[in-house]
Amino acid sequence: MYTIKRAAELTGVSLSTLRAWERRYGVVTPARSDGRYRLYSAEDLRTLAIMAALVNDGWSAKEAAAETKARISDSGRTMPWTPATSETTSRPRLDDLLEAGHRLDSAKVADILDEAFARAGFERVVDDWLMPALVAVGEAWADGRISVAGEHLLSYAVSRRLAAAYEAAGSRPTRPVVVVGLPTGARHELGILAFAVAARRAGFATTYVGADLPADDWDAAVSARRAAAVVLAVPRAADIVAARQLSERLLAAHPQLLVFVGGAMQDEVGAETVPLGHGIGAAVELMESTLASRRPDGGPTGERDGRPQDADESGRPQHQA
């Protein structure tokens, strides 16, 4: 949980604007501490990041609030897996994917992935279809419905597809550099690779360093690329200690660095890191908003000579004549 001051720092939205968005538009409803102080969750921060991005793009606060609520509601839905009917025959079905894995039918797996990624935007497909499907694949392997070979075939097919999408997205060297990967010992990289694709598609100059990267190499990559941020995935409880040690080391060596964390265990890494949540679309928006709130010297956007400027309810600075 985050105090309102910390929420303002991470999202680049002033304290008064956060209160106004809560009071007037009900965008978030923070919890309250025993002392009645506002406490914001990681989901609240993602919501605020989306609204801030819309406002910065020129939406009115009222319009941005309505759009933000719609996006959050939409991203929270998961695609139902139902038997094929006249209404669902065009939808790639989970049982088809598992059957293809069971039969080691790589051509069928490729066809299913082609169909999935052709029907919607990359981020939507990953959040609503691919990630739930990969969870189901793991469960099917665990209970013996597909073999180790079938699980490997499916994982490799997805990895190839994501790697191709990463290369196709290109990179914009004028955008902030973000180093993306997994700490030492962590090897489940499909989720973090999907995030790297989404970040590249959003225009970030990403450096994807892959799985199981030693801390020395992380440090070298951040220094060589002069990175503004790193993104770590912590998919298992066994990865928490390595991720925590790595984040502490990187922050000590690079005080202006931002450390974002994804994966199932993201909330366990440390208070100085920023959890990204479990949807790559919203995660990229949160990262973009957080980075945009910093000036080149590391100070929050909207500050001048260390003094915050006044802002209206939309978050835009007010300038006196």
URLINPE-V16919 format. One line per field, one symbol per residue. phi: phi as a letter, one per 40 degrees, with the letter a starting at -180 (. if undefined). psi: psi as a letter, one per 30 degrees, with the letter a starting at -180 (. if undefined). burial: # if it has 9 or more other C-alpha atoms within 8 Angstrom, else .. A space follows every 50 residues. Layout:
phi: ???
psi: ???
burial: ???
//
This chain:
phi: .bcccccccccgbcdccdccccccbgcbbccbcdcgccbbcccdcccccc ccccccchcccccccccccccccccccbccbbdcbccbcccccccccccc cccfccccdccccdcccccacdccccccbccccccccccccccgcbcdcc ccccccccdccccccccccgabcccdcbcbibcdgcbcbccccccccccc cchcccbcbgcfcccdcddccccccfccabbbbbcbcccccccccccccc cccbdccbbcbbgcbcccciccbbcbgbbccccccccccccccbcdcgcc cgbbfgbcccbcccgcccbcc
psi: lkleeeeeeefgkleeeeeeeeeefhelillklfggkkkkleeeeeeeee eeeeeffgkleeeeeeeeeeeeeeffkkkkjllkaffgffkkkeeeeeee eefhieeeeeeeeeeeffflleeeeeefeeeeeeeeeeeeeeggflleee eeeeeeeeeeeeeeeeeffakjfflkkkkkaklkfkfjgeeeeeeeeeee ffgkikjjfalhkleeeeeeeeeefhkflljkkifleffeeeeeeeeeee eefiffkkjkkalegefgelfgljkfagkeeeeeeeeeeeeffklfgflk kgkkhgkklllafffkkkkk.
burial: .###..#########.##.###..#.##.#.#.....#####.####### #####...#.#..##.###..#..#..#.........#...##..###.# ##.###..##.##.###.....###########...##.##....##..# #.###.###..##.##..#.#....###########..############ #.####.######.#..##.##....##########..##.###.##..# #.....#######.##..#...#####.#########.#######...## ###.....#.#####.#....
//
